[in-house]
Amino acid sequence: MEANALIQPTFAERFTGLPPHTTREYELKLTKVAETLSETEYNEWTLYLENSMNSEQNPSILFSIFVVLSTYARRMKNISHFKEIVDRFGERFIEYPLYPHILSLLYKEIGTAEAIEQAVTFAKEASQKLPNQVGVLHNYAEAIIHARENGMMITEEELQDAGQIINRVIHLTPRYAKFYCTRGRILAAMGRFSEAKEAIRRAIDMEESEKKDYAIRINDYLFHLNKVQTNEFSQVFSDKIAITEKSFDVAKQEIDQSISKLKSENLQMLGFFTAIISFTIGSLNILGNRDFLESALLILILSGSLVLAFVGFRLLFQTKIQHPWRTVSISLTSALVIIGSLIAYYFIK
């Protein structure tokens, strides 16, 4: 109770005339309080809040203390203290529209797959309750990109929504550094790496060096900048590999086609020489003991048959027929020679 008596006047001074707890101004004023809070004050305020939970103390003051303690623990990256504050005191403030926002911030920091999913859910709930509070809207956009970066199922439509939200947030509050880092992360997820790096570098330049958590924030921005650069390099490298693989596939197809064409040409030449040999041997046999006209007709029949056989042999080994009209005309001429020779031979006999 002694701690309560000592601290209570400080609360009255600090929290008099605060903006409504549904506004961004309320969140910013309490963030300023958290930035100046010492570890001793943090412990004292925690004790005060614990002793006042069942009292008739002004609930708005208690909620403001709860927000300050949560903000201090989160910005100092003391997640165990953040979780302890929410676990011990959170149920008292469920009816406040800002409460889902605080839950989302906690689960995002916890970082497990289940917690990241809950962070998106609570961030969305808070954005629906406070659709004009830029801090809440930013957290929703950041929760989406955080989930995407950690392999969660975030659709392209949700990613585009996050991009629109962060653009609106920056339009309304153009001087807050972290908003640009979040924008850079979203742009990187869209593959717009140059714009992403520019946005994150702007966040680094804009961050206020007098803040207690300045080093933590700059380190966070540098982490995301390095991650964007790594992803950009990986994308470029993957694109080059894809182009190289495509070139290999095209070269392989050309080589296969060349080999197939060479085989076909070799077989055609083999067939051609075989036809010549057959024609020569056949001609010698025909000329054995027949008169000239009969021998000539039989040689014409043999020639036409060999030409047709050669054309058919060629068609068997061609995947694509070249000069189809020439092939048809040669085949028809050969067939007419055979038929004409047969008719002439029939009448001679």
Salt bridges, closest charged atoms under 4 A:
GLU27 OE1 - ARG24 NH1 2.94
GLU27 OE2 - HIS101 NE2 3.01
GLU35 OE2 - ARG75 NH2 3.09
GLU41 OE2 - ARG14 NH2 3.71
GLU50 OE1 - ARG88 NH2 2.66
GLU84 OE2 - ARG88 NH1 3.03
ASP87 OD2 - LYS83 NZ 2.80
GLU109 OE2 - LYS77 NZ 3.64
GLU125 OE2 - LYS129 NZ 3.10
GLU142 OE1 - LYS108 NZ 2.58
GLU142 OE2 - LYS178 NZ 3.63
GLU142 OE2 - ARG185 NH1 3.20
GLU149 OE1 - ARG185 NH2 2.81
GLU156 OE2 - ARG148 NH2 3.02
GLU195 OE1 - ARG192 NH2 2.85
GLU207 OE2 - LYS211 NZ 3.69
GLU207 OE1 - ARG217 NH1 3.93
ASP213 OD2 - ARG75 NE 3.04
ASP213 OD2 - ARG217 NE 3.13
ASP220 OD1 - HIS224 NE2 3.51
GLU232 OE1 - LYS197 NZ 2.78
ASP256 OD2 - LYS252 NZ 3.26
GLU294 OE2 - ARG290 NE 3.39
GLU294 OE2 - LYS349 NZ 3.96
